[in-house]
Amino acid sequence: MGAKPEVGGKTVEKINVYSEGRIRTLKAGMNLAEYLAKHPGAIPVEVPTMDELQGWSSDSGCDAIDGCWVEPDGECRHGFPSWLVALGMI
């Protein structure tokens, strides 16, 4: 079995990207660099845990997919949606 992929220096089970307005999981064997070359607007993301999502639902804000702090139904100054919006929870 091959080595697990890394995103941002962390070993991950699967690679997720935000591309074309939604979260996508790369297929097994898909190389992140190749995907990003074909989809230059895509960014690799680490999907938050259910505990993080539940905590944000009771806070006055939450993380956007790029890490900015935003309103739960908002987007950051860079144009990225909150995780709750990106995952279709609100």
Secondary structure, DSSP 8 states (H G I E B T S, - for coil): -----EETTEE-SS-EEEETTEEEE--TT--HHHHHHH-TT-EEE----HHHHHHHHHSS-EEBTTS-EE-TT-B-TTS-BBHHHHTT--
